Amino acid sequence: MNVTSALSTGVLGINRGLDGVQKAASDIAGSGKTNTPEEATGRDMNESIAELAVEKNAVAASTKVVQSVDGNLGTLIDVRA
């Protein structure tokens, strides 16, 4: 098992998920403001809320990957020590 690769994948997933959460939250905040084109997102609020839930689950899954790598790395260090 390549610990570095798994850790990088987990952290990358967390970062992407957090970016998605930020975008979904921004879409939710701007969904009712149609007075100015800059504030309107053009997305339905329900769609943005569903996207927020998906991104939350993606971050949770990536966090589990990082936790698993942390546990495996701790075991490897204990075995080598």
C-alpha positions as CSV (number, residue, x, y, z in Angstrom):
1,M,0.0,0.0,0.0
2,N,1.4,3.4,-1.0
3,V,0.6,5.5,2.1
4,T,1.6,8.8,0.5
5,S,-0.7,8.2,-2.5
6,A,-3.6,7.3,-0.4
7,L,-3.1,10.3,1.9
8,S,-2.8,12.6,-1.1
9,T,-6.0,11.2,-2.5
10,G,-7.8,11.7,0.8
11,V,-6.6,15.2,1.2
12,L,-7.4,16.1,-2.4
13,G,-10.9,14.7,-1.9
14,I,-11.4,16.8,1.2
15,N,-10.3,20.0,-0.6
16,R,-12.5,19.3,-3.6
17,G,-15.4,18.6,-1.3
18,L,-14.9,21.8,0.6
19,D,-14.8,23.8,-2.6
20,G,-18.1,22.2,-3.6
21,V,-19.6,23.0,-0.3
22,Q,-18.6,26.6,-0.7
23,K,-20.0,26.8,-4.2
24,A,-23.3,25.2,-3.1
25,A,-23.6,27.5,-0.2
26,S,-23.0,30.5,-2.4
27,D,-25.6,29.2,-4.8
28,I,-28.1,28.9,-2.0
29,A,-27.3,32.4,-0.7
30,G,-27.8,33.9,-4.1
31,S,-30.7,31.8,-5.4
32,G,-33.4,34.3,-4.3
33,K,-31.7,37.5,-5.4
34,T,-32.7,38.1,-9.0
35,N,-32.6,41.9,-8.9
36,T,-29.0,42.0,-10.2
37,P,-27.4,39.5,-12.5
38,E,-24.3,39.3,-10.4
39,E,-26.1,38.0,-7.4
40,A,-28.4,35.5,-9.2
41,T,-27.0,32.0,-9.7
42,G,-29.6,30.7,-12.1
43,R,-29.8,27.4,-10.1
44,D,-32.8,26.1,-8.2
45,M,-32.4,26.2,-4.4
46,N,-33.4,22.5,-4.1
47,E,-30.7,21.6,-6.6
48,S,-28.1,23.5,-4.6
49,I,-29.2,21.9,-1.3
50,A,-28.9,18.5,-2.8
51,E,-25.4,19.4,-4.1
52,L,-24.5,20.5,-0.6
53,A,-25.5,17.1,0.8
54,V,-23.5,15.3,-1.9
55,E,-20.4,17.4,-1.1
56,K,-20.8,16.9,2.6
57,N,-20.8,13.1,2.0
58,A,-17.8,13.4,-0.2
59,V,-15.8,15.2,2.5
60,A,-16.9,12.6,5.1
61,A,-15.7,9.8,2.8
62,S,-12.4,11.4,2.1
63,T,-12.0,12.1,5.9
64,K,-12.4,8.3,6.4
65,V,-9.6,7.7,3.9
66,V,-7.3,10.0,5.7
67,Q,-8.2,8.4,9.1
68,S,-7.5,4.9,7.6
69,V,-4.1,6.0,6.3
70,D,-3.3,7.5,9.6
71,G,-4.1,4.2,11.4
72,N,-2.1,2.2,8.9
73,L,0.8,4.5,9.1
74,G,0.7,4.3,12.9
75,T,0.7,0.5,12.6
76,L,3.7,0.5,10.2
77,I,5.7,2.8,12.6
78,D,4.9,0.5,15.5
79,V,6.0,-2.6,13.6
80,R,9.2,-1.0,12.5
81,A,10.1,0.4,15.9
